[in-house]
Amino acid sequence: MAAIEIVKSGIYTTVQDEGRIGYLKYGVSHSGYLDVIAAANANILAGNPPGTPLIECTYKAPALKFHEACVVGIAGASVEVMVNEQITSQQRIFVEKDDILKVVINRGVRCYIALGGGLKLATTLGSASVHGISQLGGKPKENGCTMELLHGETHLTNALVHPPDYSRIQIKVFPGPEFHRLTKKAKEKLFDQAFVVSSDSNRMACMLDGDPVPMKSYKMISSPVLPGTVQLPSDGKPMVLLNDCQTMGGYSRVLMVCPEAYPVLVQKRPGENITFQLAE
Amino acid sequence: MMLEFKWHNIKDLPFAVFPYGEFAFLLQWEEKIDMAINEEIIALQEHLAENEHILEMVPAYASLLILYKRRITNIELLIQEIYQEYRGMKKKSQPNQSLTLHRIPVCYDLIFSEDLDLLMKEKQLSLEEVIHIHTQPIYHVYMMGFLPGFMYMGGLDPRLEMERKTTPRQRVEKGAVGIAGLQAGIYPMECPGGWNVIGRTPLPLFFPDKNPPVLVEAGDKVKFYKIDKDEYFKIKEKILNDQLEYEKFKEKWQP
């Protein structure tokens, strides 16, 4: 009997770690967990070293049944944890055999479930991260999927990383390589409005709705892009590239989200607002 | 110290520099699809391969993205370093550099070439003519992206130029050889796509279990050659039995 069994599917559940680094030039996306702070805290709570692969849940977390005792760390923007239908305020859970763990994502989009000692996983190009389009790292986890524990060493501490203010609407940004192509009017539209996160958003990009930002259409040849890049296509609706984005893009790279703002951005739900704020 | 997020133009260098976030910077040559520019980018990338500060690099048509291992705090110092590296590379550059040419087998049989009929009609070319025009050039691989193992190749004869399909297919097969505008390409894995498919190669282009995980890299050359259905399936079988000698599909090449 496998250690962990998914008894109810979440919406989009994948294994993620620090990412598949070093292969961008072959068209391989970095992937990896989107909210590095919450992922770090989930691992700290589970007693794992930084970067240990864990489970990333989206909108709705899966229900997990344990066939082995384990320490579990859970973190997100705001989560509610239930063990055998009993709500607990703890985010470090000492799970027993036959326990069923449920997590409700109260606020934000993603939450992280780390298993003490890690998971027994195959790695592809040095990472266990799942990349949707190419299926590198495997497929998302669904009802019936099982996982084995690695039984690595755990060191339980309470030295958690201070979480960012997830309620903050202003997302700090740097100018991007094509920032200079924005007209004065375009810059006003870009910085003076509150964009709305679109339900089209996924791990490849955070899509935004709003008053179109005018962009002179010019033929840009495909160029390298990094997660965090704010692209502006000719329809004037900015999109923020996330970890699963393609490695090349043909749209203007007008802004780059600052590292501290990225975890806040990836936790913005469809319908929520964000504004861009140039870092001083 | 705050990074200045603006384009830094440097005297005597053919590229400008822009800090792409705080952990990477972009070197931008003249923005055009030009083999000489791309070859210089690939050469600079090779020259920087052993640099201890660099995490990884991404060559593109006319730019080079360099990811650093640590936060960039002083762009001026960085530019100085790059300047020295570039000059160093130019000094030792060998004009008779040996490159790699990959011979890629393509089966143009009807079962593999969904859009060949359409192309023949549109271009008023016979099957033999299309195959000859497609297999004639030595294509230059400018860069990779879009999907793991997907090559952006230049050198397609304009007689075969054909716009992407307005409605992409739900599924394009792995190995599909296609045309989109003036671009020639091969799908390294099955996925939706709008390219015009004119054939299929039995050769895999992406190997997730190997390092490097690709057969062809940016800077390499590619030449297509025609195979029939029998040869296609023979190669497929050899691959299944782990008997294919991949070395036989590439050779050293000089311009």
Interface residues (C-beta under 8 A of the other chain):
Chain A: I21 G22 Y23 L24 K25 Y26 G27 V28 T124 L125 I133 S134 Q135 L136 F174 P175 G176 P177 F179 H180 M220 I221 S222 S223 P224 L226 G228 Q246 T247 M248 R253 M256 C258 P259 E280
Chain B: M2 L3 F5 K6 W7 F18 P19 Y20 G21 E22 F23 A24 L26 Q28 E31 K32 I33 Q45 L55 E56 M57 V58 P59 A60 Y61 A62 S63 L65 L67 M143 M144 G145 F146 L147 P148 G149 F150 Y152 P188 M189 C191 F206 P208 D209 N211 P212 P213 V214 E217 A218
